[in-house]
Amino acid sequence: MNQNPSTSSSFRTDINGLRAWAVAAVIFYHFRIPGFSGGFVGVDVFFVISGFLMTGIVVASLERGHFSLLAFYLARARRIMPALMALCVVLLALGWWVLLPVDYAALGVHAVFSLVFLSNIRFWREAGYFDAASHEKWLLHTWSLAVEWQFYLLLPLLLMAVWKWRPGRRPLGMAMAVVLLISLALSVVTTPLRPTAAFYLLPTRAWEMLAGGMACLLANRGILTARQRNALEAAGLALVIGAMAGFDTASPWPGWHALVPVLGTVAVLLAARSASPWTGHAAAQWLGTRSYSLYLWHWPVMVALGYLEWQTEAPAVAAGLALTLVLGDLSYRLVERPAQMQLGRLRQGWGGAVLLGMALVVMTPVLGIRANDGVAGRFSAAIDVMSAESKNINPRRDECHSDKGGNSSPSCLHGGQHLSAIVIGDSHADAVTTALAAAVASATDGIMQWTYGGCPALPGVSASPAFKEAQATEGYACGEFMDWTMRQLDAVPGNVPVVVVHRLSFYAFGEPDPSKVAVPLVFFSQLHALATPEFLREFTAKVTDMACLMAKDRTVYLVRPIPEMPVDVPKSMSRALLFGQDKDISISLAAYHQRHAFAWAAQDAARDRCGVRILDPLPYLCPQGRCQGARDGRPLYHDDDHLSEYGNKLLVPMFAEVFQSPGGGMPDPHHSRMKNQPGFFR
């Protein structure tokens, strides 16, 4: 996607036109234009083209006997870095005026990773490509530039090593074929198991670029007639266009599905039709020459529409598409071409020094932004307070809340040293831990935290492959964590009550998005593609079984589901206030009950069967028939579904019941002995 058109006779209009198809598909996909549900395959097309061109450059130089690795790298840097740096500078400048501290700090981090071409690894570590949070990351699209750059670093080393061992295109082709097959196999195996890693990382993407390299080595090996070229191009374009229209975000990617656009692109490259009506017309050539800049600028424009909550308004989308064309053209004419021409005139060492100096100039303020946590104080105090709620979380979350990897809990004690209750659950439990601790009857009382991110407190639970990947790239051990929890609970005196808090409906149905099909994120005896009655019956039985198992020797409290808001509350409210708007975020009680009827029924079944007690947050969070996202102008949540430290304090009166009822907060004559047991306090 970042190769420079040439005015020489070697310039291929078919490749330039193919770039136009690819960049248009990506742009239309991101702007949600109907008919382009698989437009993300445009990136795969770019990968194949890059492999084709880079292999051609390296092999031609090796055959001439004067390939320079440094010159190769500098040529790629001259082509890629100036426009990328210009984008970062503009975003950082505009961000000073319109981005909240939490967003500005994230932009600073992402800018650094983008400029050192490691953003694919950063975004892989942060989240999946198709999740909602990804669409707030201004430089998310630079992941593909990072993959290409990493390929550029390694490809010439591979080809040089093979050439030194045995010169000739045949040995090169054999070596590339072996690596291609290994990468393809890795992609096919990894995609269903670790989809985010497979999407972002070079080892599972390299085969696409190597496919382009193989096409380069095969080009002109046989003479094709005009009719054969026409047929080959038509077949290739049919595969590419079919992939753009036929795949969608539900398609495991890349894996074997990516063979469709990759083989289609290879076919078009081998057809080499310079005067094709599909790729040779003026519009395709205009888009193709600007494809890199169009790609760079389209994503921030799309994110801006989402920032303003205009992404579903047709006039705004049309204006965004037009702005993308304007910015892409300006970037091409004012940055891409002039920078490459001027840098190309410098001696090799000076050109590299200038690029390095420019990168350092850009990154220096970026590091300052990160060090100052997004530079608070740029807006009014009201906006800063509202925005800061995003970080108003359990102050001991990193220390006490298990998240990625591991199968046990740090067993943090909050408050006094006298163990009065234990909170068990997922991140929703972590979000209310301090409220439970604030409700204890005495300053000497404390509560124990056993929580694990994305883990419902249920027996025999397993995560679906996609959910497992999204939750923890270093291992997801919810089932093991619950086994550990039950073993530890056996050592706790029976007069210590347990409070269970988890986001049951989320695990049963996914995010509360009415536009999406309810897909379970966990399973028990077998994996379910839909939340069928059979699955819900099994889920209900597990809720009852676990609650009753815990209640066999102690009092157990089940907390009703915490209301989930439709948007990130502090971000949405502070952004609205930034633009002079006052935004109310809430949901009706009817919507709440429709979402959580299953969870209530499951908890009621446990209450009726074994006498567990129910704690209901609705009287405290949902006055006057609506569940509020804010109170007195201050968000109650630190995102869309986790209560903040401010919001969770509304539940202190509810949690006080735990310590006022028989079995709660009673003296514990065994506390000193239990405290010294191995594995209990870590």
C-alpha positions as CSV (number, residue, x, y, z in Angstrom):
1,M,0.0,0.0,0.0
2,N,3.0,2.2,0.2
3,Q,4.9,1.8,-3.0
4,N,5.6,4.9,-5.1
5,P,4.3,5.0,-8.7
6,S,7.0,5.6,-11.2
7,T,7.0,7.5,-14.4
8,S,9.5,5.1,-15.9
9,S,8.6,2.5,-18.5
10,S,8.6,-0.1,-15.7
11,F,5.6,1.5,-14.1
12,R,2.6,-0.9,-14.3
13,T,-0.8,0.7,-14.5
14,D,-2.5,-2.6,-13.6
15,I,-0.7,-2.6,-10.2
16,N,-1.6,1.0,-9.6
17,G,-5.2,0.3,-10.5
18,L,-5.3,-2.7,-8.3
19,R,-4.2,-0.4,-5.4
20,A,-7.2,1.7,-6.2
21,W,-9.5,-1.3,-5.8
22,A,-7.8,-2.2,-2.5
23,V,-7.9,1.2,-0.9
24,A,-11.5,1.9,-2.0
25,A,-12.6,-1.4,-0.4
26,V,-10.9,-0.6,2.9
27,I,-12.3,2.9,3.0
28,F,-15.9,1.8,2.1
29,Y,-15.7,-1.0,4.7
30,H,-14.6,1.3,7.4
31,F,-17.2,3.9,6.5
32,R,-19.8,1.0,6.6
33,I,-20.9,1.4,2.9
34,P,-23.3,-1.4,2.1
35,G,-21.9,-4.2,-0.1
36,F,-18.4,-3.9,1.4
37,S,-18.7,-6.1,4.5
38,G,-15.4,-7.8,3.5
39,G,-13.6,-4.6,2.5
40,F,-10.9,-5.3,5.0
41,V,-9.5,-7.8,2.4
42,G,-8.1,-4.7,0.7
43,V,-5.2,-4.9,3.2
44,D,-4.5,-8.5,2.0
45,V,-4.4,-7.2,-1.6
46,F,-1.9,-4.5,-0.5
47,F,0.3,-7.2,1.2
48,V,0.5,-9.3,-2.0
49,I,1.4,-6.2,-4.1
50,S,4.1,-5.2,-1.6
51,G,5.6,-8.7,-1.7
52,F,5.5,-8.7,-5.5
53,L,7.3,-5.3,-5.8
54,M,9.8,-5.8,-3.0
55,T,10.9,-9.2,-4.3
56,G,11.3,-7.7,-7.7
57,I,13.5,-4.9,-6.4
58,V,15.8,-7.2,-4.3
59,V,16.1,-9.9,-6.9
60,A,16.8,-7.5,-9.8
61,S,19.6,-5.9,-7.7
62,L,21.0,-9.3,-6.7
63,E,21.1,-10.3,-10.4
64,R,23.0,-7.1,-11.2
65,G,25.4,-7.8,-8.5
66,H,25.1,-4.6,-6.5
67,F,22.3,-4.9,-4.0
68,S,22.7,-2.5,-1.0
69,L,20.7,-3.4,2.1
70,L,21.0,0.1,3.5
71,A,19.8,1.7,0.3
72,F,16.9,-0.7,0.3
73,Y,15.9,0.3,3.8
74,L,16.3,4.0,3.2
75,A,14.2,3.9,0.1
76,R,11.4,2.2,2.0
77,A,11.7,4.8,4.8
78,R,11.7,7.7,2.4
79,R,8.5,6.4,1.0
80,I,6.7,5.6,4.2
81,M,7.8,7.9,7.0
82,P,7.2,11.5,5.8
83,A,3.5,11.1,5.3
84,L,3.2,9.0,8.5
85,M,5.0,11.6,10.5
86,A,2.9,14.4,9.0
87,L,-0.2,12.5,10.0
88,C,1.0,12.1,13.6
89,V,1.9,15.8,13.8
90,V,-1.5,16.9,12.6
91,L,-3.4,14.5,14.9
92,L,-1.3,15.5,17.9
93,A,-1.8,19.2,17.1
94,L,-5.6,18.9,16.7
95,G,-5.7,16.5,19.7
96,W,-4.4,19.3,21.9
97,W,-7.6,21.1,21.4
98,V,-10.2,18.4,21.1
99,L,-8.9,15.2,22.8
100,L,-9.5,14.5,26.5
101,P,-6.5,13.6,28.6
102,V,-7.2,9.8,28.5
103,D,-7.6,9.9,24.7
104,Y,-4.6,12.2,24.2
105,A,-2.3,10.0,26.3
106,A,-3.4,7.0,24.2
107,L,-2.7,8.8,21.0
108,G,0.8,9.7,22.2
109,V,1.5,6.0,23.0
110,H,0.2,4.8,19.7
111,A,2.1,7.5,17.8
112,V,5.4,6.3,19.2
113,F,4.6,2.7,18.4
114,S,3.5,3.7,14.9
115,L,6.7,5.6,14.1
116,V,8.9,2.7,15.2
117,F,6.7,0.3,13.3
118,L,5.6,-1.8,16.2
119,S,2.0,-0.7,16.4
120,N,0.8,-4.1,15.3
121,I,2.3,-5.7,18.4
122,R,0.9,-2.9,20.6
123,F,-2.7,-3.2,19.2
124,W,-2.5,-7.0,19.4
125,R,-1.7,-6.6,23.1
126,E,-4.4,-4.1,23.7
127,A,-7.5,-5.6,22.0
128,G,-9.0,-7.2,19.0
129,Y,-9.4,-5.4,15.7
130,F,-13.2,-5.7,15.5
131,D,-14.0,-4.6,19.1
132,A,-15.7,-1.3,19.8
133,A,-12.7,0.2,21.6
134,S,-10.5,-0.2,18.5
135,H,-12.7,2.2,16.7
136,E,-11.5,5.0,19.0
137,K,-7.8,4.5,18.3
138,W,-6.7,7.1,15.8
139,L,-3.7,5.2,14.5
140,L,-5.1,1.7,14.6
141,H,-4.7,1.3,10.8
142,T,-0.9,1.7,11.1
143,W,-0.7,-2.0,12.2
144,S,-0.5,-3.0,8.5
145,L,2.4,-0.6,7.9
146,A,4.2,-2.2,10.8
147,V,3.7,-5.7,9.4
148,E,4.9,-4.5,6.0
149,W,8.0,-2.8,7.5
150,Q,8.9,-5.9,9.5
151,F,8.6,-7.9,6.3
152,Y,10.8,-5.4,4.5
153,L,13.5,-5.9,7.2
154,L,13.5,-9.7,6.8
155,L,12.9,-10.3,3.2
156,P,16.2,-9.1,1.8
157,L,18.1,-10.9,4.5
158,L,16.4,-14.2,3.5
159,L,17.0,-13.6,-0.2
160,M,20.6,-12.5,0.3
161,A,21.4,-15.6,2.4
162,V,19.9,-17.9,-0.2
163,W,21.6,-16.1,-3.0
164,K,25.0,-16.4,-1.3
165,W,24.4,-20.1,-0.8
166,R,23.1,-20.7,-4.4
167,P,22.5,-17.9,-6.8
168,G,19.5,-18.0,-9.1
169,R,15.8,-17.6,-9.0
170,R,15.0,-21.2,-8.6
171,P,16.7,-21.5,-5.2
172,L,15.1,-18.3,-4.2
173,G,11.7,-19.6,-5.2
174,M,12.2,-22.8,-3.3
175,A,13.2,-21.0,-0.1
176,M,10.3,-18.6,-0.3
177,A,7.9,-21.4,-1.0
178,V,9.0,-23.2,2.2
179,V,8.6,-20.1,4.3
180,L,5.3,-19.4,2.7
181,L,3.9,-22.8,3.5
182,I,5.1,-22.6,7.1
183,S,3.5,-19.1,7.5
184,L,0.2,-20.2,5.9
185,A,0.0,-23.3,8.1
186,L,0.6,-21.2,11.1
187,S,-2.1,-18.8,10.0
188,V,-4.6,-21.6,9.4
189,V,-3.9,-23.2,12.8
190,T,-3.6,-19.9,14.8
191,T,-6.7,-18.1,13.4
192,P,-9.3,-20.1,15.3
193,L,-7.3,-20.4,18.4
194,R,-5.7,-16.9,18.7
195,P,-7.6,-14.7,16.2
196,T,-6.2,-11.4,17.3
197,A,-2.6,-12.6,17.2
198,A,-3.2,-14.2,13.8
199,F,-4.7,-10.9,12.5
200,Y,-1.9,-8.6,13.6
201,L,1.4,-10.4,13.6
202,L,3.9,-11.0,10.9
203,P,4.4,-14.8,11.2
204,T,0.7,-15.4,10.2
205,R,0.7,-12.6,7.6
206,A,4.1,-13.2,5.9
207,W,2.7,-15.8,3.5
208,E,0.5,-13.2,1.8
209,M,3.5,-11.0,0.9
210,L,5.5,-14.1,0.0
211,A,2.7,-15.1,-2.3
212,G,3.3,-11.8,-4.1
213,G,7.0,-12.6,-4.1
214,M,6.4,-16.0,-5.7
215,A,4.2,-14.3,-8.3
216,C,7.1,-12.0,-9.1
217,L,9.5,-14.9,-9.6
218,L,6.9,-16.7,-11.8
219,A,6.1,-13.6,-13.9
220,N,7.0,-13.9,-17.6
221,R,8.0,-17.5,-17.2
222,G,5.5,-18.4,-19.9
223,I,4.0,-16.4,-22.8
224,L,0.2,-15.8,-22.3
225,T,-2.1,-14.9,-25.1
226,A,-4.3,-11.8,-24.9
227,R,-7.3,-14.0,-24.3
228,Q,-5.5,-15.9,-21.5
229,R,-4.5,-12.7,-19.8
230,N,-8.1,-11.4,-20.0
231,A,-9.4,-14.6,-18.5
232,L,-6.7,-14.7,-15.8
233,E,-7.4,-11.1,-14.8
234,A,-11.2,-11.6,-14.8
235,A,-10.8,-14.7,-12.6
236,G,-8.5,-12.8,-10.2
237,L,-10.8,-9.8,-9.9
238,A,-13.8,-12.1,-9.4
239,L,-12.0,-13.6,-6.4
240,V,-11.0,-10.2,-5.0
241,I,-14.4,-8.6,-5.5
242,G,-16.2,-11.8,-4.2
243,A,-14.1,-11.6,-1.0
244,M,-14.9,-7.9,-0.6
245,A,-18.6,-8.6,-0.8
246,G,-18.8,-12.1,0.6
247,F,-16.7,-12.0,3.8
248,D,-17.5,-10.0,6.9
249,T,-16.2,-9.6,10.5
250,A,-17.6,-13.0,11.5
251,S,-15.3,-14.7,9.0
252,P,-12.2,-16.0,10.8
253,W,-9.3,-14.0,9.5
254,P,-6.8,-14.4,7.9
255,G,-6.6,-18.2,8.0
256,W,-7.5,-20.1,4.8
257,H,-10.2,-17.6,4.0
258,A,-7.5,-15.1,3.0
259,L,-6.4,-17.4,0.2
260,V,-9.4,-16.1,-1.8
261,P,-8.2,-12.4,-2.2
262,V,-4.5,-13.5,-2.1
263,L,-4.9,-15.9,-5.1
264,G,-7.1,-13.3,-6.8
265,T,-4.4,-10.7,-6.5
266,V,-1.7,-13.1,-7.7
267,A,-3.8,-13.8,-10.8
268,V,-4.2,-10.1,-11.6
269,L,-0.5,-9.6,-11.2
270,L,0.4,-12.5,-13.4
271,A,-2.1,-11.3,-16.1
272,A,-0.2,-8.0,-16.3
273,R,-2.8,-6.2,-18.4
274,S,-1.4,-2.7,-18.8
275,A,-4.5,-1.4,-20.6
276,S,-7.2,-3.1,-18.6
277,P,-10.6,-1.4,-18.4
278,W,-10.8,-2.5,-14.8
279,T,-7.5,-1.0,-13.6
280,G,-6.3,1.3,-16.3
281,H,-8.9,4.1,-16.3
282,A,-8.2,7.6,-15.0
283,A,-10.1,7.2,-11.8
284,A,-8.3,4.1,-10.8
285,Q,-5.0,5.6,-11.6
286,W,-5.7,8.7,-9.6
287,L,-6.8,6.7,-6.6
288,G,-3.9,4.3,-7.0
289,T,-1.2,6.9,-7.0
290,R,-2.7,8.4,-3.8
291,S,-3.6,5.0,-2.2
292,Y,-1.0,5.3,0.6
293,S,-2.1,8.8,1.6
294,L,-5.8,7.9,1.3
295,Y,-5.2,4.9,3.5
296,L,-3.4,7.0,6.1
297,W,-6.1,9.7,6.3
298,H,-9.3,7.8,5.9
299,W,-9.2,6.1,9.3
300,P,-8.7,9.3,11.5
301,V,-11.6,10.8,9.5
302,M,-13.8,7.8,10.4
303,V,-12.7,7.9,14.0
304,A,-13.6,11.6,14.1
305,L,-17.1,10.8,13.0
306,G,-17.4,8.4,15.8
307,Y,-15.9,10.9,18.3
308,L,-18.7,13.3,17.3
309,E,-21.2,10.4,17.2
310,W,-22.0,11.2,13.5
311,Q,-20.9,7.8,12.1
312,T,-24.5,6.7,11.3
313,E,-25.6,10.0,9.7
314,A,-25.5,9.7,5.9
315,P,-24.6,13.4,5.2
316,A,-21.7,13.2,7.7
317,V,-20.5,9.9,6.1
318,A,-20.6,11.5,2.7
319,A,-18.7,14.5,4.0
320,G,-16.1,12.1,5.6
321,L,-15.5,10.3,2.3
322,A,-15.1,13.7,0.5
323,L,-12.7,14.9,3.2
324,T,-10.7,11.7,2.9
325,L,-10.2,12.3,-0.9
326,V,-9.1,15.9,-0.2
327,L,-6.7,15.0,2.6
328,G,-5.3,12.1,0.6
329,D,-4.6,14.3,-2.4
330,L,-3.0,17.0,-0.3
331,S,-0.9,14.5,1.5
332,Y,0.3,13.0,-1.8
333,R,1.1,16.3,-3.5
334,L,2.4,18.3,-0.5
335,V,4.2,15.5,1.5
336,E,4.7,12.2,-0.3
337,R,6.1,13.4,-3.6
338,P,8.1,16.4,-2.4
339,A,9.6,14.5,0.5
340,Q,10.7,11.6,-1.6
341,M,12.2,13.9,-4.2
342,Q,14.1,16.0,-1.7
343,L,15.3,13.2,0.4
344,G,16.3,11.3,-2.7
345,R,18.7,14.1,-3.7
346,L,20.6,13.8,-0.5
347,R,23.6,11.5,0.0
348,Q,22.6,8.2,1.6
349,G,23.9,9.0,5.0
350,W,22.4,12.5,5.1
351,G,19.0,11.2,4.0
352,G,19.0,8.7,6.8
353,A,20.0,11.3,9.3
354,V,17.3,13.7,8.2
355,L,14.6,11.0,8.6
356,L,15.9,10.0,12.0
357,G,16.0,13.6,13.1
358,M,12.5,14.2,11.9
359,A,11.2,11.1,13.8
360,L,12.9,12.3,17.0
361,V,11.4,15.7,16.6
362,V,8.0,14.2,16.4
363,M,8.5,11.7,19.2
364,T,9.9,14.1,21.7
365,P,6.6,15.9,22.5
366,V,4.8,12.6,22.1
367,L,6.8,11.2,25.0
368,G,6.0,14.4,27.0
369,I,2.3,13.9,26.4
370,R,2.6,10.3,27.7
371,A,4.7,11.3,30.7
372,N,2.1,14.0,31.6
373,D,-0.8,11.5,31.4
374,G,-2.5,13.3,28.5
375,V,-1.8,16.8,29.8
376,A,-4.7,17.5,32.0
377,G,-5.8,21.2,32.5
378,R,-6.3,22.0,28.8
379,F,-10.1,22.2,29.4
380,S,-12.5,23.4,32.1
381,A,-12.4,21.8,35.5
382,A,-15.8,20.3,34.9
383,I,-14.6,18.4,31.8
384,D,-11.4,17.3,33.5
385,V,-13.4,15.9,36.5
386,M,-15.8,14.1,34.2
387,S,-13.0,12.7,32.1
388,A,-11.0,11.6,35.1
389,E,-13.7,9.2,36.1
390,S,-12.3,6.9,33.4
391,K,-9.4,6.3,35.7
392,N,-11.4,6.3,39.0
393,I,-11.1,2.6,39.5
394,N,-10.2,0.3,42.4
395,P,-6.8,1.7,43.4
396,R,-5.5,-1.8,44.0
397,R,-6.9,-3.4,40.8
398,D,-3.5,-4.1,39.3
399,E,-2.3,-5.6,42.5
400,C,-5.4,-7.6,43.5
401,H,-7.4,-8.4,40.4
402,S,-6.2,-11.4,38.3
403,D,-6.5,-10.7,34.6
404,K,-4.1,-12.4,32.2
405,G,-2.6,-15.7,32.9
406,G,-2.4,-17.5,36.3
407,N,-5.1,-19.5,38.0
408,S,-5.2,-18.0,41.6
409,S,-5.7,-14.7,43.3
410,P,-3.3,-12.4,45.2
411,S,-5.9,-12.7,48.0
412,C,-5.9,-9.0,49.0
413,L,-7.5,-8.0,52.2
414,H,-9.2,-4.6,52.1
415,G,-9.8,-2.7,55.4
416,G,-9.0,-4.2,58.8
417,Q,-7.3,-7.5,59.5
418,H,-10.4,-9.2,60.8
419,L,-11.8,-11.2,57.8
420,S,-15.5,-10.4,57.7
421,A,-16.5,-11.3,54.1
422,I,-15.1,-12.5,50.8
423,V,-16.0,-11.1,47.4
424,I,-15.8,-13.5,44.5
425,G,-16.4,-12.8,40.8
426,D,-15.1,-11.0,37.7
427,S,-14.2,-7.4,37.0
428,H,-17.7,-6.3,38.1
429,A,-16.8,-7.7,41.5
430,D,-13.5,-5.9,41.4
431,A,-15.3,-2.6,40.6
432,V,-17.4,-2.8,43.8
433,T,-14.8,-4.3,46.2
434,T,-14.1,-1.0,47.9
435,A,-17.9,-0.4,48.4
436,L,-18.2,-3.7,50.2
437,A,-15.1,-2.8,52.3
438,A,-16.7,0.6,53.1
439,A,-19.8,-1.1,54.5
440,V,-18.1,-3.2,57.2
441,A,-19.4,-2.8,60.7
442,S,-16.1,-2.0,62.3
443,A,-12.8,-0.4,61.3
444,T,-11.0,-3.6,62.3
445,D,-13.1,-5.6,59.8
446,G,-11.8,-6.4,56.3
447,I,-12.9,-8.1,53.2
448,M,-11.0,-10.5,51.0
449,Q,-10.9,-10.1,47.2
450,W,-10.9,-13.1,44.9
451,T,-11.6,-11.8,41.4
452,Y,-10.6,-12.8,37.9
453,G,-11.2,-10.8,34.7
454,G,-13.8,-12.2,32.3
455,C,-14.5,-15.1,34.7
456,P,-18.1,-15.9,35.9
457,A,-18.0,-17.7,39.3
458,L,-19.4,-20.9,37.9
459,P,-18.2,-24.6,37.9
460,G,-16.8,-26.2,34.8
461,V,-16.8,-22.9,32.8
462,S,-14.8,-22.5,29.6
463,A,-14.4,-19.5,27.3
464,S,-15.2,-19.5,23.6
465,P,-12.1,-19.2,21.5
466,A,-12.8,-15.6,20.5
467,F,-13.5,-14.6,24.0
468,K,-10.5,-16.3,25.3
469,E,-8.3,-14.5,22.8
470,A,-9.9,-11.1,23.7
471,Q,-9.5,-11.6,27.4
472,A,-5.9,-12.8,27.7
473,T,-3.2,-13.3,25.2
474,E,-1.0,-14.9,27.9
475,G,-3.5,-17.6,28.9
476,Y,-7.1,-17.7,30.2
477,A,-7.6,-19.9,33.3
478,C,-11.1,-19.2,34.6
479,G,-12.0,-22.8,35.2
480,E,-8.8,-23.3,37.1
481,F,-9.3,-20.1,39.0
482,M,-12.7,-21.3,40.2
483,D,-11.3,-24.7,41.2
484,W,-8.6,-22.8,43.3
485,T,-11.3,-20.5,44.8
486,M,-13.4,-23.5,46.0
487,R,-10.4,-25.2,47.5
488,Q,-9.4,-22.0,49.4
489,L,-13.0,-21.5,50.5
490,D,-12.9,-24.8,52.3
491,A,-10.3,-23.3,54.7
492,V,-12.4,-20.3,55.5
493,P,-14.6,-20.5,58.7
494,G,-18.3,-20.9,57.9
495,N,-19.2,-17.7,59.7
496,V,-17.5,-15.6,56.9
497,P,-20.1,-14.8,54.2
498,V,-19.4,-14.7,50.5
499,V,-20.6,-12.0,48.1
500,V,-20.7,-13.1,44.4
501,V,-20.7,-10.4,41.7
502,H,-20.4,-11.2,38.0
503,R,-21.8,-10.1,34.7
504,L,-23.9,-13.1,33.9
505,S,-25.9,-11.7,31.0
506,F,-22.6,-10.7,29.2
507,Y,-21.4,-14.3,29.3
508,A,-24.7,-15.6,28.1
509,F,-25.4,-13.1,25.3
510,G,-22.4,-10.9,24.7
511,E,-22.4,-7.1,24.6
512,P,-25.9,-5.5,24.9
513,D,-26.0,-4.5,21.2
514,P,-29.5,-5.1,19.7
515,S,-28.0,-5.0,16.2
516,K,-26.0,-8.2,16.9
517,V,-27.0,-11.8,17.4
518,A,-26.7,-13.0,21.0
519,V,-23.6,-15.2,21.0
520,P,-22.5,-17.0,24.2
521,L,-19.0,-16.2,25.3
522,V,-18.6,-19.2,27.6
523,F,-19.7,-22.8,27.5
524,F,-19.9,-25.9,29.8
525,S,-20.6,-29.3,28.3
526,Q,-20.4,-28.1,24.6
527,L,-19.7,-25.0,22.6
528,H,-22.9,-23.1,21.5
529,A,-23.0,-20.7,18.5
530,L,-26.2,-19.1,19.8
531,A,-27.9,-18.6,23.2
532,T,-30.3,-21.5,22.8
533,P,-32.8,-22.5,25.4
534,E,-30.7,-25.6,26.0
535,F,-27.6,-23.5,26.7
536,L,-29.6,-21.2,29.0
537,R,-31.0,-24.1,31.0
538,E,-27.5,-25.4,31.5
539,F,-26.2,-22.0,32.4
540,T,-29.0,-21.5,35.0
541,A,-28.2,-24.9,36.5
542,K,-24.6,-23.9,36.9
543,V,-25.5,-20.7,38.7
544,T,-27.7,-22.6,41.1
545,D,-25.2,-25.4,41.6
546,M,-22.3,-23.0,42.4
547,A,-24.4,-20.8,44.7
548,C,-25.7,-23.8,46.6
549,L,-22.2,-25.4,46.9
550,M,-20.9,-22.2,48.4
551,A,-24.0,-21.9,50.7
552,K,-23.6,-25.4,52.1
553,D,-21.4,-24.1,55.0
554,R,-21.9,-20.3,55.0
555,T,-24.2,-17.4,54.0
556,V,-24.0,-16.5,50.3
557,Y,-25.1,-13.2,48.8
558,L,-25.8,-12.9,45.0
559,V,-25.7,-9.4,43.6
560,R,-28.2,-8.6,40.9
561,P,-26.5,-7.6,37.6
562,I,-25.1,-4.1,37.5
563,P,-26.9,-2.0,34.8
564,E,-24.9,-1.6,31.6
565,M,-24.9,1.7,29.8
566,P,-25.1,2.0,26.0
567,V,-21.9,4.0,25.8
568,D,-18.7,4.8,27.7
569,V,-20.2,7.2,30.2
570,P,-17.2,9.4,31.2
571,K,-15.9,9.6,27.6
572,S,-19.3,10.3,26.1
573,M,-20.3,12.9,28.7
574,S,-17.0,14.8,28.7
575,R,-16.9,14.9,24.9
576,A,-20.4,16.2,24.8
577,L,-19.5,18.9,27.4
578,L,-16.4,19.8,25.4
579,F,-18.7,20.7,22.5
580,G,-21.1,22.6,24.7
581,Q,-23.7,19.9,25.1
582,D,-25.2,18.3,28.2
583,K,-25.7,14.6,27.7
584,D,-27.9,12.3,29.7
585,I,-26.9,8.7,29.7
586,S,-29.4,6.1,31.1
587,I,-31.4,3.1,30.3
588,S,-35.0,2.3,31.3
589,L,-35.9,-0.3,33.8
590,A,-37.8,-2.2,31.1
591,A,-34.6,-2.4,29.0
592,Y,-32.7,-3.6,32.1
593,H,-35.1,-6.3,32.9
594,Q,-35.3,-7.5,29.3
595,R,-31.5,-7.8,29.2
596,H,-31.2,-9.5,32.6
597,A,-34.3,-11.6,33.0
598,F,-32.3,-14.8,32.5
599,A,-29.8,-13.8,35.2
600,W,-32.5,-12.9,37.7
601,A,-34.3,-16.2,37.1
602,A,-31.0,-18.1,37.6
603,Q,-30.3,-16.2,40.9
604,D,-33.9,-16.7,42.1
605,A,-33.6,-20.4,41.4
606,A,-30.5,-20.5,43.7
607,R,-32.4,-18.5,46.4
608,D,-35.4,-20.8,46.3
609,R,-33.3,-24.0,46.3
610,C,-30.7,-23.3,49.0
611,G,-31.6,-20.0,50.7
612,V,-28.9,-17.7,49.2
613,R,-29.6,-14.1,49.7
614,I,-30.1,-11.5,47.0
615,L,-28.6,-8.0,47.0
616,D,-30.4,-5.7,44.5
617,P,-28.5,-2.5,43.3
618,L,-31.5,-1.1,41.4
619,P,-33.0,1.0,44.3
620,Y,-29.7,2.8,44.5
621,L,-28.8,3.1,40.8
622,C,-32.2,3.3,39.1
623,P,-34.4,5.9,40.7
624,Q,-37.6,7.1,39.0
625,G,-37.7,4.2,36.6
626,R,-34.3,4.7,34.9
627,C,-30.9,3.4,35.6
628,Q,-28.6,6.4,35.5
629,G,-25.1,6.7,34.1
630,A,-24.3,9.8,36.1
631,R,-25.5,11.5,39.3
632,D,-25.2,15.2,39.9
633,G,-23.3,15.6,36.6
634,R,-20.6,13.1,37.6
635,P,-20.3,9.7,35.9
636,L,-21.1,6.6,38.0
637,Y,-19.1,4.4,35.7
638,H,-15.5,4.4,34.6
639,D,-16.6,2.9,31.2
640,D,-19.9,1.6,30.0
641,D,-20.5,-1.2,32.5
642,H,-18.1,-1.0,35.4
643,L,-19.0,1.3,38.3
644,S,-16.3,3.8,39.3
645,E,-15.1,4.4,42.8
646,Y,-17.6,7.3,43.0
647,G,-20.5,5.3,41.6
648,N,-19.9,2.1,43.7
649,K,-20.3,4.1,46.9
650,L,-24.0,4.3,46.2
651,L,-24.1,0.6,47.0
652,V,-22.6,0.9,50.5
653,P,-26.1,0.8,52.1
654,M,-26.9,-2.3,50.1
655,F,-23.7,-4.1,51.1
656,A,-24.2,-3.1,54.8
657,E,-26.9,-5.9,54.9
658,V,-24.0,-8.4,54.6
659,F,-22.7,-7.3,58.0
660,Q,-26.0,-6.7,59.7
661,S,-27.4,-10.1,59.1
662,P,-26.6,-13.3,61.1
663,G,-23.4,-14.8,59.8
664,G,-21.9,-11.5,58.7
665,G,-19.0,-9.9,60.5
666,M,-19.1,-12.3,63.4
667,P,-16.0,-12.9,65.5
668,D,-13.6,-15.3,63.9
669,P,-11.6,-17.3,66.5
670,H,-9.7,-19.2,63.8
671,H,-8.5,-16.1,62.0
672,S,-4.9,-16.1,63.2
673,R,-4.5,-19.8,62.3
674,M,-6.2,-19.4,58.9
675,K,-4.1,-16.3,58.0
676,N,-0.9,-18.4,58.2
677,Q,-2.1,-21.2,56.0
678,P,0.1,-21.6,52.9
679,G,-1.6,-20.2,49.8
680,F,-4.4,-18.3,51.5
681,F,-2.6,-15.0,51.8
682,R,-0.1,-14.5,49.1
